[in-house]
Amino acid sequence: MARGAPPEILPPGTRLSKHYVIETLIGDGGMAQVYRGEHETIARPVAIKVLSAGFSRTPSVVVRFLQEARASSKVRHENVVEITDFGETDDGRPFMVMEFLEGEDLSATLRREGALPWERVRPMLIQILAALQAAHDQRVIHRDVKPENIFRIKRMGNEDFLKVFDFGIAKVLKGSNDPTKPLTLEGEVMGTPTYMSPEQCTGERVDARSDLYSVGIVAYEMITGFTPFESLEPARIMHAHVYEDVPDMAAASPGVMVEARVETVIRRALEKDRDERFSSAREMADALLADVDPQVPGLLNTLRGLFRRK
């Protein structure tokens, strides 16, 4: 590092804007660091995501970081991480301020616990779908739905309250009144191969049904402990999404019992042809709740209410 250059990792006590003070580093993804901080005026803990110094000199990355802030802030929902502020450090690195959450991402849960029981999976899927429906209502497509981008916290007695985050490669569709121009063109491949839809793999346009395919992959993994297509070669996984049949869940995990109706719902989400998938996150949630009497009080019927809130 050149003499006099600012540190890549911001030390405790660093002040950002007029209100925020860095306390400690809690995550480093290379492209950006996430810190626990405090809003001094109201003594409120916050999470602060700061773009790395090197990437801050790349205009396209800076614009994409701004896109994440704008896309996330458009979506107001209990199951979406809230973005509350945006600014620049003294050395010109953009940062965004988010609600601070204590818990773990869903990938950590799956690594530790493996396949989860259906009675636990279903409420989590409903929350993921509710978050995505809220995003889709704002014409925001996430495009990177995966366990790493879903955070588990405890709230209101629910140990599996979920928050969807990281809209870093989200696509804001035309007609959303967002001033940011789309950052990707048809033919450009964006996403995480294990969870990408066939149309993402081939660089076609995406829509809400692409996110539902990714939810199908996440659901498959939560139920079986494995993703449908696994390989050390990303290109091999992408080829499978486009051309290969999804293995039966029982074949993927022989010790896991999966009801036929559940597998039917997941398989519909994983159709190669998006026209054969559910048309919306709300429709997929309705299919997951089809056997639940809406007149009987309980968690699942409480979660139905997430789709009625705008």
C-alpha positions in Angstrom: 0.0 0.0 0.0 1.4 3.4 -0.9 2.5 5.7 1.9 -0.3 7.9 3.0 -3.0 5.8 1.3 -6.1 5.2 3.4 -6.5 1.7 5.1 -8.5 -0.9 3.2 -10.2 -1.9 6.5 -11.6 1.0 8.3 -10.5 1.1 12.0 -12.8 1.4 14.9 -13.8 5.0 15.6 -13.8 6.0 11.9 -16.6 8.5 11.3 -18.8 8.4 8.3 -21.1 11.3 7.4 -22.3 13.3 10.5 -24.0 10.4 12.2 -22.1 7.1 12.0 -19.1 5.6 13.8 -17.5 2.3 12.8 -17.2 -0.2 15.6 -15.9 -3.4 14.1 -15.6 -5.4 10.9 -18.2 -8.2 10.6 -17.8 -9.3 7.0 -15.4 -9.0 4.1 -16.4 -10.2 0.7 -13.4 -8.6 -1.1 -15.5 -6.2 -3.2 -17.0 -4.7 -0.1 -16.7 -4.8 3.7 -19.5 -4.8 6.2 -19.1 -3.2 9.6 -21.1 -2.9 12.7 -21.5 0.7 13.5 -23.7 3.1 15.5 -25.9 6.0 14.6 -24.5 8.3 17.3 -27.5 10.7 17.5 -30.0 7.9 18.5 -27.5 5.3 19.8 -28.8 2.8 17.3 -26.7 -0.1 16.0 -26.4 -0.2 12.2 -24.7 -2.3 9.5 -22.5 -0.3 7.1 -21.5 -1.8 3.8 -18.4 0.0 2.3 -17.1 -0.6 -1.2 -13.5 -1.6 -1.3 -10.9 1.0 -2.2 -9.8 -0.7 -5.4 -13.4 -1.2 -6.7 -14.3 2.4 -5.8 -12.0 3.5 -8.7 -14.1 1.4 -11.2 -17.1 3.5 -12.4 -19.2 0.5 -13.4 -18.8 -1.1 -10.0 -19.6 2.1 -8.2 -22.8 2.5 -10.3 -23.7 -1.1 -9.5 -23.2 -0.4 -5.8 -25.6 2.6 -6.1 -28.0 0.3 -8.0 -28.0 -2.0 -5.1 -28.9 0.8 -2.7 -31.6 2.1 -4.9 -33.1 -1.3 -5.7 -33.1 -2.3 -2.0 -34.6 1.0 -0.8 -37.5 0.7 -3.3 -38.6 -2.5 -1.5 -40.2 -2.0 1.9 -41.2 -5.3 3.5 -40.7 -7.1 6.8 -38.7 -9.8 5.1 -36.3 -7.4 3.2 -33.3 -5.9 4.8 -33.9 -2.1 5.1 -31.5 0.4 3.6 -31.6 3.6 5.6 -28.9 5.8 4.2 -26.1 6.2 1.6 -23.0 8.3 1.4 -19.2 8.4 0.8 -16.2 8.0 3.1 -13.6 10.8 3.3 -11.5 9.0 0.7 -14.5 8.7 -1.7 -15.6 5.2 -1.1 -19.4 4.8 -1.3 -21.2 3.2 1.6 -24.8 2.2 2.4 -26.3 1.9 5.9 -28.6 -1.0 6.7 -30.6 -2.2 9.7 -28.3 -4.3 11.9 -29.3 -7.9 12.3 -28.1 -10.5 14.7 -28.2 -14.1 13.4 -26.8 -16.0 10.5 -27.3 -16.5 6.8 -29.3 -19.5 5.7 -26.2 -21.1 4.1 -24.6 -21.4 7.6 -27.8 -23.0 8.9 -27.7 -25.6 6.1 -24.1 -26.3 6.5 -24.6 -27.0 10.2 -27.9 -28.8 10.1 -28.2 -30.3 6.6 -31.7 -31.2 5.4 -34.5 -29.4 7.3 -38.0 -30.8 8.1 -40.8 -29.6 5.9 -42.7 -28.1 8.9 -39.7 -25.8 9.2 -39.0 -25.3 5.5 -42.4 -24.2 4.5 -42.7 -21.1 6.7 -39.3 -20.0 5.5 -40.2 -20.4 1.9 -43.3 -18.3 2.4 -41.2 -15.5 3.9 -38.7 -15.6 1.0 -41.6 -15.5 -1.5 -43.3 -12.6 0.3 -40.0 -10.7 0.1 -39.7 -11.4 -3.6 -43.3 -10.5 -4.3 -42.7 -7.1 -2.6 -39.7 -6.6 -4.8 -41.5 -7.8 -8.0 -44.4 -5.4 -7.2 -41.8 -2.6 -7.5 -40.5 -4.2 -10.7 -37.2 -5.2 -9.1 -35.8 -8.7 -10.0 -33.3 -9.9 -7.4 -31.4 -12.3 -9.8 -29.2 -13.7 -7.0 -31.5 -15.6 -4.6 -29.4 -18.1 -2.7 -29.0 -19.1 1.0 -26.0 -16.7 1.4 -28.4 -13.8 0.6 -31.1 -14.9 3.1 -30.5 -14.0 6.8 -32.0 -15.8 9.8 -32.9 -13.9 12.9 -35.1 -14.4 15.9 -38.1 -12.1 16.0 -41.5 -12.2 17.7 -40.8 -15.7 19.0 -39.9 -17.0 15.5 -36.5 -18.5 15.4 -36.6 -18.6 11.6 -37.6 -15.0 10.8 -35.9 -14.3 7.4 -34.6 -11.2 5.7 -33.6 -11.2 2.0 -30.7 -8.9 1.2 -28.0 -8.2 -1.4 -29.7 -6.7 -4.4 -26.3 -6.0 -5.9 -27.1 -7.4 -9.3 -30.9 -6.7 -9.2 -32.5 -5.6 -12.4 -34.9 -2.7 -12.2 -37.4 -3.2 -15.1 -38.5 -0.4 -17.3 -41.6 1.3 -16.1 -40.5 1.4 -12.5 -39.8 5.1 -12.5 -36.3 4.5 -11.3 -33.8 6.9 -12.7 -31.0 4.3 -12.8 -30.6 2.7 -16.3 -30.4 -1.1 -16.4 -26.8 -2.2 -15.9 -26.9 -5.4 -17.9 -27.8 -6.2 -21.4 -29.4 -9.2 -22.9 -26.6 -11.7 -23.5 -24.7 -10.8 -20.3 -24.6 -13.6 -17.7 -25.1 -12.5 -14.0 -25.8 -14.6 -10.9 -24.5 -17.5 -8.9 -24.4 -20.6 -11.2 -25.7 -23.1 -8.6 -28.9 -21.1 -8.2 -29.3 -19.5 -11.7 -32.3 -20.0 -13.9 -31.9 -21.5 -17.4 -32.6 -18.1 -19.0 -29.9 -16.5 -16.8 -27.4 -19.2 -17.9 -28.0 -18.4 -21.5 -28.0 -14.6 -21.1 -31.7 -14.1 -22.0 -33.8 -11.4 -20.4 -35.0 -12.1 -16.9 -38.3 -11.6 -15.1 -39.9 -12.5 -11.8 -40.1 -16.2 -12.8 -36.3 -16.3 -12.9 -36.3 -15.5 -9.1 -38.8 -18.3 -8.6 -36.5 -20.8 -10.3 -33.8 -19.8 -7.8 -36.3 -20.2 -4.9 -37.0 -23.7 -6.3 -33.3 -24.5 -6.0 -33.1 -23.1 -2.5 -36.2 -25.2 -1.5 -34.7 -28.3 -3.0 -31.5 -27.8 -1.0 -33.4 -27.0 2.3 -35.4 -30.2 1.9 -32.7 -32.6 0.7 -29.5 -31.1 1.9 -28.2 -30.9 -1.7 -28.7 -28.7 -4.7 -29.9 -30.5 -7.9 -26.8 -29.9 -9.9 -23.4 -29.9 -8.2 -20.0 -29.6 -9.8 -16.7 -27.8 -9.3 -17.1 -26.4 -12.8 -19.6 -23.5 -13.0 -20.1 -24.1 -16.8 -21.1 -27.7 -16.0 -23.7 -26.5 -13.6 -25.1 -23.9 -16.0 -25.3 -26.6 -18.7 -27.3 -28.8 -16.4 -29.8 -26.0 -15.6 -30.5 -25.6 -19.3 -30.5 -29.2 -20.5 -30.7 -31.8 -17.7 -33.6 -33.0 -15.7 -33.8 -32.2 -12.0 -33.2 -35.4 -10.0 -36.0 -36.7 -7.8 -35.6 -35.5 -4.3 -35.6 -39.0 -3.0 -32.7 -39.9 -5.3 -30.8 -36.8 -4.1 -31.3 -37.7 -0.5 -32.6 -41.3 0.0 -33.1 -40.8 3.8 -35.4 -37.8 3.3 -39.2 -38.4 2.9 -40.8 -35.8 0.6 -44.5 -35.7 0.0 -45.6 -35.9 -3.6 -47.5 -32.6 -3.5 -44.4 -30.8 -2.1 -42.2 -32.2 -4.9 -44.8 -31.2 -7.4 -44.7 -27.6 -6.3 -40.9 -27.5 -6.3 -40.6 -29.1 -9.7 -43.0 -26.6 -11.2 -40.8 -23.8 -9.9 -37.8 -25.6 -11.6 -39.4 -25.9 -15.0 -36.9 -25.1 -17.8 -39.6 -23.2 -19.7 -40.5 -20.2 -17.5 -44.0 -20.2 -19.0 -44.5 -23.5 -17.2 -43.5 -22.1 -13.8 -45.6 -20.2 -11.4 -46.5 -16.7 -12.7 -45.7 -15.0 -9.4 -44.3 -15.5 -6.0 -47.8 -15.1 -4.5 -49.0 -18.0 -6.7 -46.2 -20.2 -5.6 -46.9 -19.4 -1.9 -50.6 -20.2 -2.5 -49.5 -23.6 -3.9 -47.4 -24.3 -0.8 -50.3 -23.4 1.5 -53.0 -25.2 -0.5 -53.6 -27.8 2.2 -53.8 -25.2 5.1 -57.3 -24.2 6.2 -57.2 -20.3 6.0 -59.8 -20.2 8.9 -57.5 -22.0 11.4 -55.2 -19.7 13.3 -51.5 -20.5 13.2 -48.1 -19.4 11.9 -48.8 -20.3 8.3 -52.0 -18.3 8.1 -50.2 -15.4 9.8 -47.6 -15.5 7.1 -50.3 -15.3 4.4 -50.7 -11.7 5.6 -47.2 -10.8 4.4 -48.6 -10.8 0.9 -51.4 -8.3 1.6 -49.0 -5.6 2.9 -47.7 -3.1 0.5 
